[in-house]
């Protein structure tokens, strides 16, 4: 039984929600007048119910977008983070309030666990889950805001910590590492997890997330002139390598047709505990009759154009000789909309539709691109079985093994600005092998005057497209100031295929999605997000980020 069924069927969760949600301020997390909960925290079952509540905060599949970067765009309009037009908000429910809700709930579990009787290992397992989620919330905040108030206990209305100043970034990251190390030590590996527990956090999930955190902090420190870059990069490499060496995970291979494994990875075939690539997932219901949540990513993103690819993403894909278009002998002038897909990395047409797949040209490319401002459509996650009815129950992979391999390769390279062929073979080349692309090697890079760093980054962009990585990669690499202000272009326009259009084109015939004049990035401001104005008013000790 999936954990989401447990959450739904456990009526006792209502008591926990009342405990964790009754707050007057996002750092004021337990009114002193609240009724005693001493009768609840008695057994490990109570701890499990409390931990179940934390899973309701997992990001859902709608978070899988690159709209904040340059790889995708929405037909509903420009993204204010991507184009630099946002202002400091009065409140920020998703990124400030919700994360302190998670922290409050986690702290509550940690404190109340002293009243619980039961097996110590079981108690520690649920404490490890609480600490994992606290680490998750603090990382979501630190990567946006930098240092934030560090709250490690539940607070009453008169506690002075309600007015705590922002902790140093290093203090917050230190707590994240401590929480994740506890989780790694006290959670089971997937092979030791009972089948009914699928969907709960495992030790390999905590290790994988640690590699994500450490890679972010290490590269951010390296390229932004921060402290301890080597320490963080070493932690990232070691955590990823521990997952790799554990043998607990591998890349998904679709037995009936391995060549389309990357496509099937995001369909029903890649769903569930049999997929070795899944490390941490958001669970959706199994059918429409159990009233559990489904998603409509196929309908929303294909039919409604909520996220469409751009030329920046299309240009990223290598040709089958392993070279980018500016170096490949396979590159030819685009004479139809299909030319660009010829002799390319197979992941291109498993991520971006070409008009021969599933849909006829009139259904995919419509005059004026009214459903796609770029002229492209995503097919990653797209499953024709979920067009009518549109409800889809496929789980969302929040962390997958491919990311761990990419984290390992990048951390390994950035530590010394070199990487051996054997390390490439145990990481990036496994991803290339899955889709039949040639291996990356030092000899190949040198012979073709390529940059190993850029090829490692390219592989990350291709493999993880539309999984909410690109914007954060640009932030940590300090390349957002170069990439984000550029004009957003779409597909090349062919009137004989598309018919007349009012869309504006550039001199080379590519659709202009958003002009450079309408896109901005201030390096002195935009590498951090603004603290919500309401929080500044509630807590005079908080300081706003620079130039907001």
C-alpha positions in Angstrom: 0.0 0.0 0.0 1.3 3.4 -0.9 2.1 5.9 1.8 -0.4 8.3 0.4 -3.1 5.7 1.2 -1.8 5.6 4.8 -2.0 9.4 5.0 -5.6 9.3 3.7 -6.8 6.5 5.9 -5.2 7.5 9.2 -7.8 9.7 10.8 -5.3 10.3 13.6 -3.4 12.6 11.2 -6.0 15.3 11.8 -4.7 15.7 15.3 -1.2 16.1 14.1 -2.3 18.7 11.5 -4.0 20.7 14.3 -0.8 20.6 16.3 1.5 21.7 13.5 -0.6 24.3 11.8 -1.9 26.4 14.6 0.4 29.4 14.4 0.1 33.1 14.5 3.3 33.8 12.6 5.4 31.6 10.5 8.0 31.5 13.2 5.4 31.6 16.0 4.5 28.0 15.8 2.6 27.0 18.9 0.2 29.3 20.8 0.7 28.9 24.5 -3.1 28.5 24.9 -3.2 25.4 22.7 -4.8 22.3 24.2 -2.3 19.7 25.5 -1.3 16.9 23.1 0.2 14.7 25.8 -2.2 11.9 25.0 -1.1 11.7 21.4 2.7 11.2 21.5 2.8 7.7 23.0 3.7 5.1 20.4 5.7 4.7 17.2 2.4 4.7 15.3 1.9 8.2 16.5 5.3 9.2 15.2 4.5 7.6 11.9 1.3 9.6 11.6 3.2 12.8 12.4 5.9 12.0 9.8 3.2 11.2 7.2 2.1 14.9 7.4 5.5 16.0 6.2 5.1 14.0 3.0 2.2 16.3 2.0 4.8 19.0 1.4 6.8 17.1 -1.2 7.0 19.1 -4.5 4.6 17.9 -7.1 5.0 17.3 -10.8 4.0 20.9 -11.6 7.3 22.0 -10.1 9.1 20.3 -13.0 9.6 23.4 -15.1 12.5 25.4 -16.6 10.3 28.5 -17.0 12.5 30.4 -14.6 15.5 29.8 -16.9 15.9 29.9 -20.7 14.9 26.3 -21.7 11.2 26.8 -21.6 8.5 29.5 -21.7 4.7 29.6 -20.9 2.0 30.8 -23.2 0.4 32.5 -20.2 3.3 35.1 -20.3 6.8 35.9 -19.2 8.2 34.5 -16.0 9.1 37.4 -13.7 12.0 35.5 -12.2 13.5 34.7 -15.6 13.1 38.1 -17.1 14.0 40.1 -14.0 10.7 42.1 -13.6 9.7 40.8 -10.2 9.5 43.0 -7.2 9.8 42.2 -3.5 6.5 40.6 -2.5 4.4 41.4 0.5 4.2 37.7 1.3 5.7 34.5 -0.1 3.6 31.5 0.8 5.4 28.9 -1.3 9.0 29.7 -0.5 8.9 31.3 3.0 5.7 30.4 4.8 5.5 26.8 3.7 9.1 26.0 4.5 8.8 27.3 8.0 5.6 25.2 8.3 7.8 22.1 7.5 10.4 23.2 9.9 7.8 23.7 12.7 6.3 20.3 12.1 9.7 18.7 12.0 10.8 20.4 15.3 7.5 19.3 16.9 8.2 15.7 16.1 11.8 15.9 17.4 10.6 17.4 20.7 7.6 15.2 21.3 9.5 12.0 20.5 10.9 11.9 24.1 7.4 10.9 25.2 7.2 7.9 22.8 7.7 4.4 23.9 8.9 1.7 21.5 11.8 0.3 19.6 14.7 2.7 19.4 15.5 2.0 15.8 11.9 2.6 14.7 11.8 5.9 16.7 15.0 7.0 15.1 13.7 6.2 11.7 10.8 8.7 12.1 13.2 11.2 13.7 15.4 10.8 10.7 12.5 11.5 8.4 11.7 14.7 10.3 15.3 15.8 10.1 15.4 15.1 6.4 12.4 17.3 5.8 13.8 20.0 8.0 17.0 19.9 5.9 14.9 20.0 2.7 13.1 23.1 3.9 16.2 24.9 5.0 17.9 24.2 1.7 14.9 25.5 -0.3 15.3 28.7 1.7 19.0 29.1 1.7 19.4 28.7 -2.0 16.9 31.5 -2.5 17.4 33.9 0.4 20.8 33.0 1.7 21.0 33.0 5.6 17.6 32.9 7.3 16.5 32.7 11.0 17.6 29.3 12.2 14.8 27.8 14.3 15.5 24.4 15.9 12.6 24.2 18.4 8.9 25.0 18.5 8.2 28.5 19.6 5.6 30.1 21.8 4.2 33.6 21.4 6.7 35.1 23.9 9.8 33.3 22.8 12.6 35.8 21.8 13.6 33.5 18.8 10.5 34.9 17.0 12.6 38.0 16.4 15.8 36.2 15.6 18.1 37.8 13.0 19.2 35.9 10.0 21.8 33.2 10.6 24.9 33.0 8.5 24.5 30.9 5.4 27.2 28.6 6.7 25.3 28.0 9.9 22.2 27.0 8.0 24.1 24.7 5.7 25.9 23.1 8.7 22.5 22.2 10.2 21.4 20.8 6.9 24.4 18.5 6.8 23.9 17.4 10.4 20.3 16.6 9.7 21.1 14.6 6.6 23.9 12.7 8.3 21.5 11.6 11.0 19.0 10.6 8.3 21.7 8.6 6.4 22.6 6.8 9.6 19.1 5.9 10.7 17.1 5.3 7.5 17.0 2.0 5.6 18.4 1.5 2.2 15.7 0.7 -0.4 16.6 -3.0 -0.4 15.9 -3.1 3.3 12.6 -1.2 3.0 9.3 -3.1 3.2 7.3 -3.0 0.1 4.5 -1.1 1.8 7.0 1.6 2.7 7.7 2.6 -0.9 7.6 6.3 -1.1 9.2 6.9 2.3 12.6 8.6 2.5 15.5 6.1 2.4 19.2 6.4 3.3 20.0 6.6 -0.4 17.6 9.5 -0.8 19.3 11.4 2.0 22.7 10.7 0.5 21.5 11.8 -2.9 20.0 15.0 -1.5 23.2 15.7 0.4 25.1 15.5 -3.0 22.6 18.0 -4.4 23.1 20.4 -1.5 26.8 20.1 -1.4 27.2 20.5 -5.2 25.1 23.7 -5.0 27.0 25.1 -2.1 30.4 24.1 -3.5 30.0 25.5 -7.0 28.2 28.6 -5.7 31.2 29.2 -3.4 33.7 28.6 -6.1 32.1 30.9 -8.7 30.8 33.6 -6.4 33.9 33.9 -4.3 32.6 32.2 -1.2 34.2 30.0 1.5 34.8 26.3 1.7 34.2 25.4 -1.9 36.5 22.4 -1.8 34.9 21.1 1.4 31.4 21.2 -0.1 32.6 19.7 -3.5 34.3 16.9 -1.6 31.1 16.1 0.3 29.1 16.2 -2.9 31.5 13.8 -4.6 31.6 11.4 -1.6 27.8 11.3 -1.1 27.2 10.6 -4.8 29.9 8.0 -4.9 28.4 6.2 -1.9 25.1 6.0 -3.7 26.8 4.7 -6.8 28.9 2.1 -4.9 25.9 0.9 -2.8 24.4 -1.0 -5.8 21.0 0.1 -4.7 20.2 2.1 -7.8 20.7 2.0 -11.6 19.4 3.5 -14.8 16.0 2.5 -16.0 16.1 0.2 -19.1 13.0 -0.5 -21.0 13.3 -4.2 -21.9 11.0 -4.2 -24.9 12.9 -1.4 -26.7 16.0 -0.2 -24.8 16.4 2.6 -27.3 13.4 4.4 -25.9 14.2 3.9 -22.3 14.5 7.6 -21.7 11.0 8.2 -23.0 9.4 5.3 -21.0 11.2 6.3 -17.8 8.6 9.0 -17.4 5.6 6.8 -18.3 3.8 3.9 -16.6 6.7 1.6 -17.4 9.0 3.7 -15.2 6.5 3.9 -12.3 6.9 2.2 -9.0 9.5 0.4 -6.9 10.7 -1.8 -9.7 12.4 1.2 -11.4 15.9 1.3 -10.0 16.3 4.9 -11.1 13.7 6.2 -8.6 15.3 7.5 -5.5 12.7 9.9 -4.1 9.2 10.2 -5.5 6.0 12.1 -5.1 3.3 9.4 -5.0 0.0 9.8 -6.9 -3.0 7.6 -6.7 -3.4 4.4 -8.6 -6.8 4.8 -10.1 -9.7 7.3 -10.3 -11.9 5.5 -7.8 -9.8 5.9 -4.7 -10.1 9.7 -4.7 -6.4 10.2 -4.4 -4.6 12.9 -6.3 -3.8 12.7 -9.9 -2.0 15.2 -12.2 -2.7 16.5 -15.7 0.8 17.3 -17.0 0.1 15.8 -20.4 -3.0 18.0 -21.0 -1.7 21.1 -19.3 1.7 21.2 -21.0 0.8 19.8 -24.5 -2.7 21.1 -25.2 -2.5 24.3 -23.2 1.2 25.2 -23.7 1.9 25.9 -20.0 5.5 25.1 -20.7 7.1 25.0 -24.2 10.7 24.5 -25.2 13.0 27.2 -26.6 15.8 27.3 -29.1 18.3 27.5 -26.2 17.3 23.9 -25.2 17.1 22.6 -28.8 20.6 23.9 -29.6 22.0 22.1 -26.6 21.6 18.6 -28.1 24.7 17.1 -29.7 24.8 15.4 -33.0 25.3 11.6 -33.1 29.0 12.1 -33.7 29.1 13.6 -30.1 29.7 17.1 -31.3 27.7 20.4 -31.0 26.3 21.8 -34.2 29.0 24.4 -34.6 31.6 21.6 -34.9 29.6 18.6 -36.3 29.9 17.5 -39.9 26.3 16.2 -39.5 24.9 19.7 -39.1 23.0 21.0 -42.1 20.9 24.0 -42.8 17.3 23.8 -41.6 15.0 23.4 -44.6 12.0 22.0 -42.8 10.9 21.7 -39.1 12.3 18.2 -39.1 15.8 18.9 -40.2 17.0 19.9 -36.8 16.1 16.5 -35.4 18.2 14.6 -37.9 21.3 12.8 -36.5 20.8 14.3 -33.0 21.0 12.9 -29.5 17.9 10.7 -29.3 16.9 12.5 -26.1 16.0 15.5 -28.2 13.0 13.9 -29.8 12.2 12.2 -26.5 12.0 15.7 -24.9 10.8 18.0 -27.8 8.1 16.9 -30.2 8.9 16.5 -33.8 5.7 16.5 -35.8 5.9 12.9 -36.9 5.3 11.7 -33.3 1.9 11.0 -31.9 0.3 14.1 -33.4 -0.3 15.4 -36.9 1.3 18.7 -37.9 -2.0 20.6 -37.6 -2.4 19.4 -34.0 1.1 20.2 -32.9 2.0 23.3 -35.0 -0.9 25.6 -35.3 -1.0 28.9 -37.3 0.4 31.7 -35.2 1.6 29.3 -32.6 -1.3 30.3 -30.4 -0.8 27.2 -28.2 3.0 27.4 -28.3 4.7 30.8 -28.4 8.0 29.1 -29.4 6.7 26.8 -32.1 8.0 23.8 -30.0 6.2 21.4 -27.7 7.5 19.2 -24.9 7.0 15.5 -25.2 8.9 14.6 -22.0 6.3 13.2 -19.5 3.8 13.2 -22.4 1.8 9.9 -22.5 -1.0 9.6 -25.1 -2.9 7.3 -22.8 -3.6 10.3 -20.5 -5.2 12.6 -23.1 -8.8 11.5 -22.6 -9.4 11.3 -19.7 -6.5 13.5 -18.8 -5.9 12.3 -15.2 -2.5 10.6 -14.8 -1.3 8.6 -11.8 2.3 8.2 -12.7 4.5 9.1 -9.7 6.9 12.1 -10.0 10.6 11.4 -9.5 11.9 14.2 -7.3 15.4 12.6 -7.2 16.6 10.0 -9.7 19.8 8.2 -10.1 20.8 10.1 -13.3 21.1 13.3 -11.1 23.5 11.4 -8.8 25.7 10.4 -11.7 25.8 14.0 -12.9 26.4 15.4 -9.4 29.4 13.0 -9.1 30.9 14.0 -12.5 30.6 17.7 -11.9 31.9 17.6 -8.3 34.8 15.4 -9.4 35.7 17.8 -12.1 35.3 21.0 -10.1 37.5 19.7 -7.3 40.6 19.7 -9.5 39.3 20.9 -12.9 40.0 17.5 -14.3 38.2 14.2 -14.5 39.5 10.8 -15.5 38.0 8.7 -18.3 37.2 6.0 -15.7 35.1 8.5 -13.7 33.4 9.6 -16.9 32.6 6.0 -17.6 31.0 5.5 -14.2 28.8 8.6 -14.5 28.1 10.6 -17.7 28.9 7.8 -20.1 26.2 5.5 -18.5 23.6 8.2 -19.5 25.0 8.4 -23.0 25.2 4.6 -23.4 21.5 4.4 -22.5 20.5 6.4 -25.6 23.3 5.2 -27.9 25.4 8.3 -27.9 29.2 8.1 -28.1 31.2 8.2 -24.9 32.8 11.4 -23.6 36.6 11.1 -23.0 39.5 13.4 -22.4 41.0 12.5 -25.8 37.7 13.4 -27.6 37.5 16.7 -25.8 41.1 17.7 -26.6 40.9 16.5 -30.2 37.8 18.6 -30.9 38.8 21.7 -28.9 35.9 21.2 -26.5 35.6 22.3 -22.9 35.2 19.4 -20.4 33.3 21.7 -18.0 30.9 22.8 -20.7 30.3 19.2 -21.9 29.6 18.1 -18.3 27.2 21.0 -17.9 25.6 20.2 -21.3 25.0 16.6 -20.3 23.2 17.9 -17.2 21.0 20.2 -19.2 20.0 17.6 -21.7 19.4 14.8 -19.2 17.5 16.9 -16.6 15.6 19.2 -19.0 12.2 20.2 -17.6 13.1 19.0 -14.1 13.6 22.4 -12.5 17.4 22.4 -12.5 18.4 24.9 -15.2 17.7 28.2 -13.3 19.4 27.0 -10.2 22.4 25.8 -12.2 22.7 29.2 -13.8 22.6 30.8 -10.3 25.3 28.6 -8.8 27.6 28.8 -11.8 27.2 32.6 -11.8 26.2 32.5 -15.5 22.6 33.8 -15.0 23.9 37.4 -15.7 24.9 36.2 -19.1 22.1 33.8 -20.0 19.0 35.2 -18.6 19.1 38.7 -20.3 19.3 37.2 -23.8 16.4 37.2 -26.3 14.3 34.0 -26.0 13.9 32.4 -29.4 11.8 29.6 -30.6 11.7 27.4 -33.7 12.6 28.4 -37.2 9.4 29.5 -39.0 8.5 27.8 -42.3 5.4 29.4 -43.8 4.7 26.4 -46.1 4.3 24.3 -43.0 2.7 26.7 -40.6 0.8 29.1 -42.8 0.7 32.9 -42.4 1.5 34.3 -38.9 1.8 37.6 -37.1 4.7 36.3 -35.0 7.9 38.4 -35.1 11.0 36.6 -36.4 14.7 37.5 -36.1 16.9 38.0 -39.1 17.6 34.2 -39.3 13.9 33.3 -39.3 13.5 32.2 -35.7 10.4 33.1 -33.7 11.1 35.8 -31.2 9.4 34.7 -27.9 10.7 37.6 -25.7 13.1 40.3 -26.7 16.3 41.1 -25.0 15.1 44.6 -24.2 12.4 43.0 -22.0 14.7 40.8 -20.1 17.0 41.9 -17.2 19.3 40.5 -14.6 21.0 42.6 -12.0 24.1 40.7 -10.7 24.2 42.9 -7.5 20.6 41.9 -6.7 19.2 38.9 -8.5 21.4 36.0 -7.3 19.4 36.2 -4.1 15.6 36.5 -3.7 13.9 39.2 -1.7 12.7 38.6 1.9 8.9 39.1 2.0 8.1 42.6 3.1 5.6 41.4 5.7 8.4 39.4 7.4 10.5 42.5 7.6 7.7 44.3 9.3 7.0 41.6 11.8 10.7 41.1 12.7 12.8 44.2 12.9 16.0 42.1 13.2 15.6 40.8 9.7 17.6 42.5 7.0 16.6 42.6 3.3 18.9 41.1 0.7 21.0 43.7 -1.2 19.3 46.1 -3.6 15.8 44.7 -3.0 
